[in-house]
C-alpha cells in the first residue's frame, strides 16, 4: 500500500469491503490510508480474538462482527450486503486487510467503472512487473487461473486476487456459499453466469514479511489450488 492516489476525492458513491481476521497489527494503518480516498469503509471482523474490529472502528470504519471465524468468503458476503444497505453506494471494492493492496489501484478501479462500459474490474498481478513473485508461486497461481478459466468460461490472467471492483447491480447478484478460498472462483463464475462486462487492470500486490506470515506463502497458494479442485 505504498503508492498514494494521484487525487483524493472521497468517492462518496463507492464502498470498500475489508474482510479481517487477526489483523490488529496493521488494520489501523490500512484504514487510515483508505480514508484519504474513500468515505465508506466496511470492515467485517470475522471472529478475530485480537481486537481487530475495535481498532478498525476507532479509526473510522463501519464494523460488522462475526461471532465466529466463518472464513473470508462469508466475510465478503456480509460486507457486500452491508454496503448494499446504503442506497447511495454505486460501486463496491473488495480489499484485503493485511496491507498488501494499493489504495491508488482501488481508486483507478472505481474510475474505470464510472466510465460505464464495464461492470466488473479485476485486479491482475500479471499485467505488469510491479508485483514480486517467486517462480514457484507464479507457477501455482497460473495453474489456479487456468483451472478457473476452464471451469467458468472467463479468460483472466489472475483469478485469485482479492482486489476487485463491481457495480451495485453486480453486487446484488453476488451470493457466496464457499467460506474458503474457493469463493474467488465462485465470484468469477457468478460474473460469467450474469454475462457481465469485465476488464482487468494491473495492480501492485506488496508482499511483506507480515502478509506472508498471514497466509501469502507458496503453501497457501497450493491450498487455494487444492480448495478449488476439491470444491
For each residue, the residues with C-beta under 8 A, 3 or more apart:
1: 30 33 99 100 101 102 103 206
2: 102 206
3: 102 103 104 105 204
4: 36 103 104
5: 8 36 37 103 104 107
6: 104 107
7: 107
8: 5 36 37
9: 37
10: 37 38 39
11: 14 37 38 39 40 91 107 110
12: 39 40 88
13: 88 89 90 91
14: 11 38 40 89 90 91 92 93 110
15: 38 40 41 42 83 86 89 91 92 93
16: 34 38 40 41 42 92 93 95 106
17: 42 44 76 79 80 82 83 92 93 94 95
18: 27 30 31 34 41 42 43 44 56 61 79 94 95 96 97
19: 44 46 72 75 76 79 94 96 97
20: 23 27 43 44 45 46 48 52 53 56 75 97
21: 45 46 47 48 52 69 72 75 97
22: 48 49 50 52 214
23: 20 26 27 30 48 50 52 97 98 214
24: 27 48 50 51 52 55
25: 210
26: 23 29 30 97 98 99 210
27: 18 20 23 24 30 31 43 52 55 56 59 97
28: 31 32 55 56 58 59
29: 26 32 33 99
30: 1 18 23 26 27 33 34 97 98 99
31: 18 27 28 34 35 41 43 56 59 60 61
32: 28 29 35 36 59
33: 1 29 30 36 103
34: 16 18 30 31 37 38 41 95 103 106
35: 31 32 38 39 41 59 60
36: 4 5 8 32 33 103
37: 5 8 9 10 11 34 103 106 107
38: 10 11 14 15 16 34 35 41 93 103 106
39: 10 11 12 35
40: 11 12 14 15 16 62 83 86 89
41: 15 16 18 31 34 35 38 60 61 62
42: 15 16 17 18 61 62 63 64 79 82 83
43: 18 20 27 31 52 53 56 57 61 62 63 64 79 97
44: 17 18 19 20 63 64 65 66 75 76 78 79 82
45: 20 21 48 52 53 56 63 64 65 66
46: 19 20 21 66 69 70 71 72 74 75
47: 21 65 66 67 68 69 70
48: 20 21 22 23 24 45 51 52 53 69
49: 22
50: 22 23 24
51: 24 48 54 55
52: 20 21 22 23 24 27 43 45 48 55 56 97
53: 20 43 45 48 56 57 63 65
54: 51 57 58 63
55: 24 27 28 51 52 58 59
56: 18 20 27 28 31 43 45 52 53 59 61 63
57: 43 53 54 60 61 63
58: 28 54 55
59: 27 28 31 32 35 55 56
60: 31 35 41 57
61: 18 31 41 42 43 56 57
62: 40 41 42 43 82
63: 42 43 44 45 53 54 56 57
64: 42 43 44 45 78 79 82
65: 44 45 47 53
66: 44 45 46 47 69 70 74 75 78
67: 47
68: 47
69: 21 46 47 48 66
70: 46 47 66 74 75 179
71: 46 74 75 178 179 180 183
72: 19 21 46 75 76 179 180 181 183
73: 76 77 176 177 178 179 180 181 182 183 186
74: 46 66 70 71 77 78 176 179
75: 19 20 21 44 46 66 70 71 72 78 79
76: 17 19 44 72 73 79 80 94 176 183
77: 73 74 80 81 174 175 176
78: 44 64 66 74 75 81 82
79: 17 18 19 42 43 44 64 75 76 82 83 94
80: 17 76 77 83 84 92 94 171 174
81: 77 78 84 85
82: 17 42 44 62 64 78 79 85
83: 15 17 40 42 79 80 86 89 92 171
84: 80 81 89 92 168 171 172
85: 81 82
86: 15 40 83 89
87:
88: 12 13
89: 13 14 15 40 83 84 86 92 168
90: 13 14 167 168
91: 11 13 14 15 110 113 114 165 166 167 168
92: 14 15 16 17 80 83 84 89 165 166 167 168 171
93: 14 15 16 17 38 106 109 110 163 164 165
94: 17 18 19 76 79 80 162 163 164 165
95: 16 17 18 34 101 106 162 163
96: 18 19 99 100 101 162 163
97: 18 19 20 21 23 26 27 30 43 52
98: 23 26 30 210 211 214 216
99: 1 26 29 30 96 206 208 210 211
100: 1 96 205 206 207 208 211 216
101: 1 95 96 105 106 162 163 203 205 206
102: 1 2 3 105 106 163 203 204 206
103: 1 3 4 5 33 34 36 37 38 106 107
104: 3 4 5 6 107 108
105: 3 101 102 108 109 123 163 201 203 204
106: 16 34 37 38 93 95 101 102 103 109 110 163 165
107: 5 6 7 11 37 103 104 110 111
108: 104 105 111 112 201
109: 93 105 106 112 113 121 123 163 164 165 201
110: 11 14 91 93 106 107 113 114 165
111: 107 108 114 115
112: 108 109 115 118 121 165 199 201
113: 91 109 110 116 118 119 121 165 166 167
114: 91 110 111
115: 111 112 118
116: 113
117: 197
118: 112 113 115 121 197 198 199
119: 113 166 167 169 170 191 196 197 198
120: 164 165 166 167 170 191 196 197 198 199
121: 109 112 113 118 164 165 166 198 199 200 201
122: 156 158 159 161 164 198 199 200 201
123: 105 109 158 161 163 164 200 201 202 203
124: 127 156 157 158 161 200 201 202 203
125: 131 133 141 158 161 202 203 205
126: 157 158
127: 124 157 158 200 201 202
128: 131 202 204
129:
130: 202 204
131: 125 128 203 204 205 206 207
132: 207
133: 125 137 138 141 207
134: 137 138 218
135: 138 139
136: 139 140 218
137: 133 134 140 141 218 221
138: 133 134 135 141 142
139: 135 136 142 143
140: 136 137 143 144 218 221 222 224 225
141: 125 133 137 138 144 145 158 160 221
142: 138 139 145 146
143: 139 140 146 147 225
144: 140 141 147 148 159 160 221 224 225 228
145: 141 142 148 149 156 157 158 159 160
146: 142 143 149 150
147: 143 144 150 151 185 225 228 229
148: 144 145 151 152 154 156 159 160 184 185 188 228
149: 145 146 152 153 154 155 156 159
150: 146 147
151: 147 148 185 189
152: 148 149 185 188 189 192
153: 149 192
154: 148 149 188 191 192 198
155: 149
156: 122 124 145 148 149 159 188 200
157: 124 126 127 145 200
158: 122 123 124 125 126 127 141 145 161 200
159: 122 144 145 148 149 156 184 185 188
160: 141 144 145 148 181 184 185 224
161: 122 123 124 125 158 164 184 203 205
162: 94 95 96 101 184
163: 93 94 95 96 101 102 105 106 109 123 203 205
164: 93 94 109 120 121 122 123 161 187
165: 91 92 93 94 106 109 110 112 113 120 121
166: 91 92 113 119 120 121 170 171 174 191 196
167: 90 91 92 113 119 120 170 171
168: 84 89 90 91 92 171 172
169: 119 172 173
170: 119 120 166 167 173 174 191 194 196
171: 80 83 84 92 166 167 168 174
172: 84 168 169
173: 169 170 190 194
174: 77 80 166 170 171 187 190
175: 77 190
176: 73 74 76 77 183 186 187
177: 73 186
178: 71 73 182 183 186 231
179: 70 71 72 73 74 183
180: 71 72 73 183 227 231
181: 72 73 160 184 223 224 227 228
182: 73 178 185 186 224 227 228 231
183: 71 72 73 76 176 178 179 180 186 187
184: 148 159 160 161 162 181 187 188 224
185: 147 148 151 152 159 160 182 188 189 228
186: 73 176 177 178 182 183 189 190
187: 164 174 176 183 184 190 191
188: 148 152 154 156 159 184 185 191 192
189: 151 152 185 186 192 193
190: 173 174 175 186 187 193 194
191: 119 120 154 166 170 187 188 194 196 198
192: 152 153 154 188 189 195
193: 189 190
194: 170 173 190 191
195: 192
196: 119 120 166 170 191
197: 117 118 119 120
198: 118 119 120 121 122 154 191
199: 112 118 120 121 122
200: 121 122 123 124 127 156 157 158
201: 105 108 109 112 121 122 123 124 127
202: 123 124 125 127 128 130
203: 101 102 105 123 124 125 131 161 163
204: 3 102 105 128 130 131
205: 100 101 125 131 161 163
206: 1 2 99 100 101 102 131 211
207: 100 131 132 133 211 212 216
208: 99 100 211 212
209: 212 213
210: 25 26 98 99 213 214
211: 98 99 100 206 207 208 214 215 216
212: 207 208 209 216 217
213: 209 210 217
214: 22 23 98 210 211
215: 211 220
216: 98 100 207 211 212 220
217: 212 213 220 221
218: 134 136 137 140 221 222
219: 222 223
220: 215 216 217 223 224
221: 137 140 141 144 217 218 224 225
222: 140 218 219 225 226
223: 181 219 220 226 227
224: 140 144 160 181 182 184 220 221 227 228
225: 140 143 144 147 221 222 228 229
226: 222 223 229 230
227: 180 181 182 223 224 230 231
228: 144 147 148 181 182 185 224 225 231
229: 147 225 226
230: 226 227
231: 178 180 182 227 228
